[in-house]
Amino acid sequence: MADKAGTATVAPMLYLQYRSSFKMLRKDMPVLVLDATGHSPTLAELHIPDIKFRRIEVERKATVLQATGFTGSMTKMQGDDPLYREEAMHVAARFAETHPRMLIGTTKGAVEKGVTPPNASSAVAHFGGIRGLNKYEGFDAVLIAGRMMPRSQDLENTARALLYDDPRPLNLTGGYGTRQSGYFMQCSIEDWESYRQAVQEGRKAKQPESLGVTVKCHDDPFIEAIRFQITEAEIIQMIDHPRWARRKTDGLIILLTEIPIDGVPVDLLMPYNELVGRDRPGVRLRIAYEMLGVLPPAELLLPLCEGLWPSVKAIEYEMHAVRDVPALLHAQRWYFRIPGRRGKPSCIYALEREWAASFLAKHCPEAVLTEPAPPALGRD
């Protein structure tokens, strides 16, 4: 700050809080607060008389697909290089073919740098600007592109301002620590592929278990609660705005960040490079294979994997582009015929014949499995 003479004065920053008079509620008046991301341990420390907490479980009718190998940092999502923003919009456009009303949630900087919705019925919103809104109810899908992660020093300054008159001490470390955080699912695609490869080769292998990643956290519990509200809680607020519990059919949630989100079970993990299309084709075939345990013909596959392909032709095109589907899936071909239907036998991919037979018995009971090698064509 400088005076009229131009003399500069430097002073330490002070946090001031002005409290005007306010009306008090009657002491005997019950108050109900509903918050999807409220932090009960922090609220409990406020020593509010007779405060009680209840967790209400609500079904989230949506399939959750999460990327691995990409944190979705603010630096990448809102930097000068548009690559990551373009990849997020590419994924949104692909899945919007079957989920036309899509909400893209990302950082404010990424929105300002040009993240746009895939069509006129979709929308883009930024973290920190969605709470209290209800205009996204009924959307078909949510795509989370990145995540918020403030500097640890900024969090510590916020905590000092909030607790300026509180006697409890703060552990001001000046930086983040780390912890291992697990996903709410069984395992990744890669782990299952290694396991199935071992089984196929006759080797003993332990079935894959849950996994996780190393994430940043703060050692002070109050400061960590603030960080959670800015990072994970904003993602939870974003993904639940379509009000999934009121849907009749399952929607789709895509997380383009590998950060595990508390209370959001993941149905499928997928490497980021494959999800955005950097790596070889066959990404969606692997997703379908992991979901179903087998890969049936396109006409049976399409209705079971809504959102992955727009048509039977699209599935056939991807199979053609892969060329060697058994190598991609580490599976075997099994052939079957439908009595009364002429032409070549149909093909289903599965690790074992029993898996193929079980799937066909449920979804195509008239099918009859033949030998692994297709038999000579003849009259049925």
Disulfide bonds with the S-S distance in Angstrom:
none
